[in-house]
């Protein structure tokens, strides 16, 4: 599934390449290319810089302002 399709199904705002192919989901530490992960707790925000996921679901509009992404 393309990232654009996933964003539409979830009603998410998409930043980045909408054509990325997403094949699965994994935790922030275990995600690899082609997978989506999520930030469930803000204390894990520093791990966003190390994740290998192709996409990250983040709640709120201030993720970039806080330097998380």
C-alpha positions, 0 to 999 in steps of 0.5 A, a space after each residue: 500500500 502506498 503511504 498516501 493510501 494509508 494516510 487517506 484511510 487513517 485521515 492523517 495529514 501526510 508530510 513527505 513522499 506519498 509514493 512510499 510503499 508500506 508493507 507492514 508496521 513495527 515498533 519504533 526500535 524494530 521498524 525497517 524500510 517499508 514499515 510504518 511505526 508510531 510515537 505512542 509516548 512522547 518520552 520515546 521521541 528521541 528514538 525517532 531520529 534512529 528509527 529505520 521506518 519509512 514513515 512515522 505516525 505522530 499525534 499533534 501538529 507540533 512534532 516538527 516544532 519540537 524537533 522530533 521529526 
